[in-house]
C-alpha cells in the first residue's frame, strides 16, 4: 500500500500544471506576434477554466486556477479565424458579457488600414464648415464633412474598417493621469 501511495504522489506531482501566465507578455500589434500566440494558445487554454461565453461574438473569458489571471479568446478573419488567447484585466462576468475587451488582432488590422488610408488621403481644410449639425470644424477638400465626420461617413459605407468592438485595456490603452 505504501508503494502505491508513493507512486500516486509521484504521478500527481509530475502531472500538476504550474501557472506560467507571467511568461506571456502582451501581444504586440503585428502579424508575427499574433501568429505566434495563435500557435501557443491551445496549450495555454488547456490550463484555464472558462468562466463566461459571449455567443454573439464567439468569444470566451477564462481564468487561471492558480494565479486568477483573466484571459480572453480572440479570432479575426485576417488570421483564418483561428483562436488566440490574451491576458485581460479582472472583470465581472456581467460587465464582460455586455462589453468584452477589444481583440489585439482587430486593433492591428484597424490601425494598419487606417494608417494606409491616412497616408494616401489629403485632409486640406476648405472655407466651408462641416455639414454635421453642431460641428464647428471646417470641411475638408473634396468632402462636405470635416476629417472626423468624413471618416465616419466612409465607415458607414463600409469603405473603411469599423472601429474595433469592445473595451480598451492596458497596455493597449492607458488613461491620462486625472482622467475620469
Rosetta constraint file for C-alpha pairs under 8 A:
AtomPair CA 1 CA 5 HARMONIC 6.30 0.50
AtomPair CA 2 CA 6 HARMONIC 6.12 0.50
AtomPair CA 3 CA 7 HARMONIC 6.14 0.50
AtomPair CA 4 CA 8 HARMONIC 6.07 0.50
AtomPair CA 5 CA 9 HARMONIC 6.06 0.50
AtomPair CA 6 CA 10 HARMONIC 6.16 0.50
AtomPair CA 7 CA 11 HARMONIC 6.01 0.50
AtomPair CA 8 CA 12 HARMONIC 6.10 0.50
AtomPair CA 9 CA 13 HARMONIC 6.07 0.50
AtomPair CA 10 CA 14 HARMONIC 6.08 0.50
AtomPair CA 11 CA 15 HARMONIC 6.11 0.50
AtomPair CA 12 CA 16 HARMONIC 6.04 0.50
AtomPair CA 17 CA 47 HARMONIC 7.19 0.50
AtomPair CA 18 CA 66 HARMONIC 7.40 0.50
AtomPair CA 19 CA 47 HARMONIC 7.98 0.50
AtomPair CA 19 CA 64 HARMONIC 7.49 0.50
AtomPair CA 19 CA 66 HARMONIC 5.87 0.50
AtomPair CA 19 CA 67 HARMONIC 6.86 0.50
AtomPair CA 20 CA 24 HARMONIC 7.61 0.50
AtomPair CA 21 CA 64 HARMONIC 7.83 0.50
AtomPair CA 21 CA 67 HARMONIC 7.85 0.50
AtomPair CA 21 CA 69 HARMONIC 7.26 0.50
AtomPair CA 26 CA 86 HARMONIC 6.99 0.50
AtomPair CA 26 CA 87 HARMONIC 6.95 0.50
AtomPair CA 26 CA 171 HARMONIC 7.36 0.50
AtomPair CA 27 CA 33 HARMONIC 6.01 0.50
AtomPair CA 27 CA 34 HARMONIC 6.49 0.50
AtomPair CA 27 CA 37 HARMONIC 7.51 0.50
AtomPair CA 27 CA 86 HARMONIC 7.09 0.50
AtomPair CA 27 CA 104 HARMONIC 6.99 0.50
AtomPair CA 28 CA 33 HARMONIC 5.63 0.50
AtomPair CA 28 CA 34 HARMONIC 7.26 0.50
AtomPair CA 28 CA 104 HARMONIC 7.93 0.50
AtomPair CA 29 CA 33 HARMONIC 7.00 0.50
AtomPair CA 29 CA 34 HARMONIC 7.24 0.50
AtomPair CA 29 CA 104 HARMONIC 6.27 0.50
AtomPair CA 29 CA 105 HARMONIC 6.85 0.50
AtomPair CA 29 CA 107 HARMONIC 7.24 0.50
AtomPair CA 29 CA 108 HARMONIC 5.05 0.50
AtomPair CA 30 CA 34 HARMONIC 6.41 0.50
AtomPair CA 30 CA 105 HARMONIC 7.94 0.50
AtomPair CA 30 CA 108 HARMONIC 6.37 0.50
AtomPair CA 31 CA 35 HARMONIC 5.94 0.50
AtomPair CA 32 CA 36 HARMONIC 6.09 0.50
AtomPair CA 33 CA 37 HARMONIC 6.26 0.50
AtomPair CA 34 CA 38 HARMONIC 6.19 0.50
AtomPair CA 34 CA 84 HARMONIC 7.73 0.50
AtomPair CA 34 CA 104 HARMONIC 7.89 0.50
AtomPair CA 34 CA 105 HARMONIC 6.73 0.50
AtomPair CA 35 CA 39 HARMONIC 6.51 0.50
AtomPair CA 35 CA 79 HARMONIC 7.62 0.50
AtomPair CA 36 CA 40 HARMONIC 6.38 0.50
AtomPair CA 37 CA 41 HARMONIC 5.84 0.50
AtomPair CA 37 CA 84 HARMONIC 5.95 0.50
AtomPair CA 37 CA 85 HARMONIC 7.04 0.50
AtomPair CA 38 CA 42 HARMONIC 7.82 0.50
AtomPair CA 38 CA 82 HARMONIC 6.83 0.50
AtomPair CA 38 CA 83 HARMONIC 6.18 0.50
AtomPair CA 38 CA 84 HARMONIC 4.49 0.50
AtomPair CA 38 CA 85 HARMONIC 7.39 0.50
AtomPair CA 39 CA 84 HARMONIC 7.76 0.50
AtomPair CA 40 CA 44 HARMONIC 6.49 0.50
AtomPair CA 40 CA 84 HARMONIC 7.82 0.50
AtomPair CA 41 CA 45 HARMONIC 5.88 0.50
AtomPair CA 41 CA 83 HARMONIC 7.43 0.50
AtomPair CA 41 CA 84 HARMONIC 5.27 0.50
AtomPair CA 41 CA 85 HARMONIC 5.63 0.50
AtomPair CA 42 CA 46 HARMONIC 6.46 0.50
AtomPair CA 42 CA 84 HARMONIC 7.98 0.50
AtomPair CA 43 CA 47 HARMONIC 7.29 0.50
AtomPair CA 44 CA 48 HARMONIC 6.96 0.50
AtomPair CA 44 CA 85 HARMONIC 7.68 0.50
AtomPair CA 45 CA 85 HARMONIC 7.57 0.50
AtomPair CA 47 CA 64 HARMONIC 6.88 0.50
AtomPair CA 47 CA 65 HARMONIC 7.81 0.50
AtomPair CA 48 CA 62 HARMONIC 5.94 0.50
AtomPair CA 48 CA 63 HARMONIC 5.61 0.50
AtomPair CA 48 CA 64 HARMONIC 4.82 0.50
AtomPair CA 48 CA 65 HARMONIC 6.52 0.50
AtomPair CA 49 CA 62 HARMONIC 5.33 0.50
AtomPair CA 49 CA 63 HARMONIC 5.33 0.50
AtomPair CA 49 CA 64 HARMONIC 6.28 0.50
AtomPair CA 49 CA 65 HARMONIC 6.65 0.50
AtomPair CA 50 CA 60 HARMONIC 6.97 0.50
AtomPair CA 50 CA 61 HARMONIC 5.93 0.50
AtomPair CA 50 CA 62 HARMONIC 4.26 0.50
AtomPair CA 50 CA 63 HARMONIC 6.47 0.50
AtomPair CA 51 CA 60 HARMONIC 7.75 0.50
AtomPair CA 51 CA 61 HARMONIC 5.67 0.50
AtomPair CA 51 CA 62 HARMONIC 5.29 0.50
AtomPair CA 51 CA 63 HARMONIC 6.71 0.50
AtomPair CA 51 CA 93 HARMONIC 7.51 0.50
AtomPair CA 52 CA 60 HARMONIC 5.80 0.50
AtomPair CA 52 CA 61 HARMONIC 5.01 0.50
AtomPair CA 52 CA 62 HARMONIC 6.99 0.50
AtomPair CA 52 CA 93 HARMONIC 6.44 0.50
AtomPair CA 52 CA 97 HARMONIC 7.55 0.50
AtomPair CA 53 CA 58 HARMONIC 7.34 0.50
AtomPair CA 53 CA 59 HARMONIC 5.91 0.50
AtomPair CA 53 CA 60 HARMONIC 4.49 0.50
AtomPair CA 53 CA 61 HARMONIC 6.23 0.50
AtomPair CA 53 CA 97 HARMONIC 7.34 0.50
AtomPair CA 54 CA 58 HARMONIC 5.69 0.50
AtomPair CA 54 CA 59 HARMONIC 5.08 0.50
AtomPair CA 54 CA 60 HARMONIC 6.15 0.50
AtomPair CA 54 CA 97 HARMONIC 5.90 0.50
AtomPair CA 55 CA 59 HARMONIC 6.64 0.50
AtomPair CA 59 CA 72 HARMONIC 7.12 0.50
AtomPair CA 59 CA 73 HARMONIC 5.52 0.50
AtomPair CA 59 CA 74 HARMONIC 6.27 0.50
AtomPair CA 60 CA 72 HARMONIC 5.69 0.50
AtomPair CA 60 CA 73 HARMONIC 5.27 0.50
AtomPair CA 60 CA 74 HARMONIC 8.00 0.50
AtomPair CA 61 CA 70 HARMONIC 7.07 0.50
AtomPair CA 61 CA 71 HARMONIC 5.86 0.50
AtomPair CA 61 CA 72 HARMONIC 4.59 0.50
AtomPair CA 61 CA 73 HARMONIC 6.60 0.50
AtomPair CA 62 CA 70 HARMONIC 5.63 0.50
AtomPair CA 62 CA 71 HARMONIC 4.98 0.50
AtomPair CA 62 CA 72 HARMONIC 6.08 0.50
AtomPair CA 63 CA 68 HARMONIC 5.51 0.50
AtomPair CA 63 CA 69 HARMONIC 5.53 0.50
AtomPair CA 63 CA 70 HARMONIC 4.43 0.50
AtomPair CA 63 CA 71 HARMONIC 6.02 0.50
AtomPair CA 64 CA 68 HARMONIC 4.75 0.50
AtomPair CA 64 CA 69 HARMONIC 5.25 0.50
AtomPair CA 64 CA 70 HARMONIC 6.50 0.50
AtomPair CA 64 CA 71 HARMONIC 7.84 0.50
AtomPair CA 69 CA 87 HARMONIC 7.15 0.50
AtomPair CA 69 CA 88 HARMONIC 7.68 0.50
AtomPair CA 69 CA 89 HARMONIC 7.64 0.50
AtomPair CA 69 CA 90 HARMONIC 7.18 0.50
AtomPair CA 70 CA 87 HARMONIC 5.85 0.50
AtomPair CA 70 CA 88 HARMONIC 5.48 0.50
AtomPair CA 70 CA 89 HARMONIC 6.27 0.50
AtomPair CA 70 CA 90 HARMONIC 5.82 0.50
AtomPair CA 71 CA 85 HARMONIC 6.27 0.50
AtomPair CA 71 CA 86 HARMONIC 5.36 0.50
AtomPair CA 71 CA 87 HARMONIC 4.29 0.50
AtomPair CA 71 CA 88 HARMONIC 5.38 0.50
AtomPair CA 72 CA 85 HARMONIC 5.57 0.50
AtomPair CA 72 CA 86 HARMONIC 5.58 0.50
AtomPair CA 72 CA 87 HARMONIC 6.38 0.50
AtomPair CA 72 CA 88 HARMONIC 6.54 0.50
AtomPair CA 72 CA 101 HARMONIC 7.65 0.50
AtomPair CA 73 CA 83 HARMONIC 6.38 0.50
AtomPair CA 73 CA 84 HARMONIC 5.59 0.50
AtomPair CA 73 CA 85 HARMONIC 4.48 0.50
AtomPair CA 73 CA 86 HARMONIC 6.56 0.50
AtomPair CA 74 CA 83 HARMONIC 5.53 0.50
AtomPair CA 74 CA 84 HARMONIC 5.33 0.50
AtomPair CA 74 CA 85 HARMONIC 6.14 0.50
AtomPair CA 74 CA 86 HARMONIC 7.71 0.50
AtomPair CA 74 CA 103 HARMONIC 5.70 0.50
AtomPair CA 74 CA 104 HARMONIC 7.90 0.50
AtomPair CA 74 CA 105 HARMONIC 7.76 0.50
AtomPair CA 75 CA 79 HARMONIC 7.24 0.50
AtomPair CA 75 CA 81 HARMONIC 5.01 0.50
AtomPair CA 75 CA 82 HARMONIC 5.41 0.50
AtomPair CA 75 CA 83 HARMONIC 4.73 0.50
AtomPair CA 75 CA 84 HARMONIC 6.30 0.50
AtomPair CA 75 CA 103 HARMONIC 7.65 0.50
AtomPair CA 75 CA 105 HARMONIC 7.39 0.50
AtomPair CA 76 CA 80 HARMONIC 6.79 0.50
AtomPair CA 76 CA 81 HARMONIC 4.76 0.50
AtomPair CA 76 CA 82 HARMONIC 6.97 0.50
AtomPair CA 76 CA 83 HARMONIC 7.96 0.50
AtomPair CA 76 CA 105 HARMONIC 6.37 0.50
AtomPair CA 76 CA 106 HARMONIC 6.59 0.50
AtomPair CA 77 CA 81 HARMONIC 4.70 0.50
AtomPair CA 78 CA 109 HARMONIC 7.93 0.50
AtomPair CA 88 CA 101 HARMONIC 7.44 0.50
AtomPair CA 88 CA 169 HARMONIC 7.26 0.50
AtomPair CA 89 CA 169 HARMONIC 7.31 0.50
AtomPair CA 91 CA 95 HARMONIC 6.70 0.50
AtomPair CA 91 CA 96 HARMONIC 6.40 0.50
AtomPair CA 92 CA 96 HARMONIC 6.29 0.50
AtomPair CA 93 CA 97 HARMONIC 6.06 0.50
AtomPair CA 94 CA 98 HARMONIC 6.26 0.50
AtomPair CA 95 CA 99 HARMONIC 6.22 0.50
AtomPair CA 95 CA 100 HARMONIC 7.67 0.50
AtomPair CA 96 CA 100 HARMONIC 4.58 0.50
AtomPair CA 96 CA 101 HARMONIC 7.35 0.50
AtomPair CA 99 CA 166 HARMONIC 5.45 0.50
AtomPair CA 99 CA 167 HARMONIC 6.36 0.50
AtomPair CA 100 CA 166 HARMONIC 5.18 0.50
AtomPair CA 100 CA 167 HARMONIC 6.23 0.50
AtomPair CA 101 CA 165 HARMONIC 7.80 0.50
AtomPair CA 101 CA 166 HARMONIC 4.75 0.50
AtomPair CA 101 CA 167 HARMONIC 4.58 0.50
AtomPair CA 101 CA 168 HARMONIC 6.09 0.50
AtomPair CA 101 CA 169 HARMONIC 7.09 0.50
AtomPair CA 102 CA 106 HARMONIC 7.29 0.50
AtomPair CA 102 CA 107 HARMONIC 7.24 0.50
AtomPair CA 102 CA 164 HARMONIC 6.34 0.50
AtomPair CA 102 CA 165 HARMONIC 5.75 0.50
AtomPair CA 102 CA 166 HARMONIC 4.41 0.50
AtomPair CA 102 CA 167 HARMONIC 5.43 0.50
AtomPair CA 102 CA 168 HARMONIC 5.80 0.50
AtomPair CA 102 CA 169 HARMONIC 7.85 0.50
AtomPair CA 103 CA 107 HARMONIC 6.37 0.50
AtomPair CA 103 CA 164 HARMONIC 7.59 0.50
AtomPair CA 103 CA 165 HARMONIC 7.92 0.50
AtomPair CA 103 CA 166 HARMONIC 7.77 0.50
AtomPair CA 104 CA 108 HARMONIC 6.12 0.50
AtomPair CA 105 CA 109 HARMONIC 6.15 0.50
AtomPair CA 106 CA 110 HARMONIC 5.99 0.50
AtomPair CA 106 CA 164 HARMONIC 5.85 0.50
AtomPair CA 107 CA 111 HARMONIC 6.01 0.50
AtomPair CA 107 CA 164 HARMONIC 6.12 0.50
AtomPair CA 108 CA 112 HARMONIC 6.13 0.50
AtomPair CA 109 CA 113 HARMONIC 6.16 0.50
AtomPair CA 110 CA 114 HARMONIC 6.05 0.50
AtomPair CA 110 CA 161 HARMONIC 6.24 0.50
AtomPair CA 110 CA 162 HARMONIC 7.56 0.50
AtomPair CA 110 CA 163 HARMONIC 6.93 0.50
AtomPair CA 110 CA 164 HARMONIC 7.00 0.50
AtomPair CA 111 CA 115 HARMONIC 5.87 0.50
AtomPair CA 112 CA 116 HARMONIC 6.22 0.50
AtomPair CA 113 CA 117 HARMONIC 6.22 0.50
AtomPair CA 113 CA 160 HARMONIC 7.72 0.50
AtomPair CA 113 CA 161 HARMONIC 7.30 0.50
AtomPair CA 114 CA 118 HARMONIC 6.01 0.50
AtomPair CA 114 CA 160 HARMONIC 7.55 0.50
AtomPair CA 114 CA 161 HARMONIC 7.70 0.50
AtomPair CA 115 CA 119 HARMONIC 6.08 0.50
AtomPair CA 116 CA 120 HARMONIC 6.48 0.50
AtomPair CA 117 CA 121 HARMONIC 6.05 0.50
AtomPair CA 118 CA 122 HARMONIC 7.57 0.50
AtomPair CA 122 CA 141 HARMONIC 7.79 0.50
AtomPair CA 123 CA 140 HARMONIC 5.51 0.50
AtomPair CA 123 CA 141 HARMONIC 6.62 0.50
AtomPair CA 123 CA 147 HARMONIC 6.43 0.50
AtomPair CA 124 CA 140 HARMONIC 5.29 0.50
AtomPair CA 124 CA 141 HARMONIC 5.50 0.50
AtomPair CA 125 CA 138 HARMONIC 5.87 0.50
AtomPair CA 125 CA 139 HARMONIC 5.77 0.50
AtomPair CA 125 CA 140 HARMONIC 4.22 0.50
AtomPair CA 125 CA 141 HARMONIC 5.92 0.50
AtomPair CA 125 CA 146 HARMONIC 7.68 0.50
AtomPair CA 126 CA 138 HARMONIC 6.32 0.50
AtomPair CA 126 CA 139 HARMONIC 5.83 0.50
AtomPair CA 126 CA 140 HARMONIC 5.46 0.50
AtomPair CA 126 CA 141 HARMONIC 5.72 0.50
AtomPair CA 127 CA 138 HARMONIC 6.68 0.50
AtomPair CA 127 CA 139 HARMONIC 7.41 0.50
AtomPair CA 128 CA 138 HARMONIC 5.87 0.50
AtomPair CA 128 CA 139 HARMONIC 5.73 0.50
AtomPair CA 128 CA 144 HARMONIC 7.91 0.50
AtomPair CA 129 CA 135 HARMONIC 7.95 0.50
AtomPair CA 129 CA 136 HARMONIC 6.91 0.50
AtomPair CA 129 CA 137 HARMONIC 6.05 0.50
AtomPair CA 129 CA 138 HARMONIC 4.24 0.50
AtomPair CA 129 CA 139 HARMONIC 5.08 0.50
AtomPair CA 129 CA 144 HARMONIC 7.85 0.50
AtomPair CA 129 CA 145 HARMONIC 7.55 0.50
AtomPair CA 129 CA 146 HARMONIC 7.58 0.50
AtomPair CA 130 CA 135 HARMONIC 6.26 0.50
AtomPair CA 130 CA 136 HARMONIC 7.03 0.50
AtomPair CA 130 CA 137 HARMONIC 5.85 0.50
AtomPair CA 130 CA 138 HARMONIC 5.28 0.50
AtomPair CA 130 CA 139 HARMONIC 4.39 0.50
AtomPair CA 130 CA 140 HARMONIC 8.00 0.50
AtomPair CA 130 CA 144 HARMONIC 5.91 0.50
AtomPair CA 130 CA 145 HARMONIC 4.39 0.50
AtomPair CA 130 CA 146 HARMONIC 5.13 0.50
AtomPair CA 131 CA 135 HARMONIC 7.45 0.50
AtomPair CA 131 CA 139 HARMONIC 7.59 0.50
AtomPair CA 131 CA 144 HARMONIC 5.99 0.50
AtomPair CA 131 CA 145 HARMONIC 5.73 0.50
AtomPair CA 132 CA 145 HARMONIC 6.96 0.50
AtomPair CA 132 CA 149 HARMONIC 7.50 0.50
AtomPair CA 137 CA 146 HARMONIC 5.90 0.50
AtomPair CA 138 CA 145 HARMONIC 7.51 0.50
AtomPair CA 138 CA 146 HARMONIC 5.53 0.50
AtomPair CA 139 CA 143 HARMONIC 6.50 0.50
AtomPair CA 139 CA 144 HARMONIC 5.55 0.50
AtomPair CA 139 CA 145 HARMONIC 4.52 0.50
AtomPair CA 139 CA 146 HARMONIC 3.96 0.50
AtomPair CA 139 CA 147 HARMONIC 7.04 0.50
AtomPair CA 140 CA 144 HARMONIC 6.93 0.50
AtomPair CA 140 CA 145 HARMONIC 6.25 0.50
AtomPair CA 140 CA 146 HARMONIC 5.32 0.50
AtomPair CA 140 CA 147 HARMONIC 6.29 0.50
AtomPair CA 143 CA 150 HARMONIC 6.97 0.50
AtomPair CA 144 CA 150 HARMONIC 7.77 0.50
AtomPair CA 145 CA 149 HARMONIC 5.50 0.50
AtomPair CA 145 CA 150 HARMONIC 5.12 0.50
AtomPair CA 146 CA 150 HARMONIC 5.83 0.50
AtomPair CA 147 CA 151 HARMONIC 6.23 0.50
AtomPair CA 148 CA 152 HARMONIC 6.30 0.50
AtomPair CA 149 CA 153 HARMONIC 6.05 0.50
AtomPair CA 150 CA 154 HARMONIC 6.37 0.50
AtomPair CA 151 CA 155 HARMONIC 6.21 0.50
AtomPair CA 151 CA 160 HARMONIC 7.53 0.50
AtomPair CA 152 CA 156 HARMONIC 6.24 0.50
AtomPair CA 153 CA 157 HARMONIC 6.39 0.50
AtomPair CA 154 CA 158 HARMONIC 6.19 0.50
AtomPair CA 154 CA 159 HARMONIC 5.10 0.50
AtomPair CA 154 CA 160 HARMONIC 5.64 0.50
AtomPair CA 155 CA 159 HARMONIC 5.71 0.50
AtomPair CA 155 CA 160 HARMONIC 4.71 0.50
AtomPair CA 155 CA 161 HARMONIC 5.96 0.50
AtomPair CA 155 CA 162 HARMONIC 5.78 0.50
AtomPair CA 158 CA 162 HARMONIC 7.66 0.50
AtomPair CA 168 CA 172 HARMONIC 6.72 0.50
AtomPair CA 168 CA 173 HARMONIC 5.82 0.50
AtomPair CA 169 CA 173 HARMONIC 5.20 0.50
AtomPair CA 169 CA 174 HARMONIC 7.11 0.50
AtomPair CA 170 CA 174 HARMONIC 5.52 0.50
AtomPair CA 175 CA 179 HARMONIC 6.31 0.50
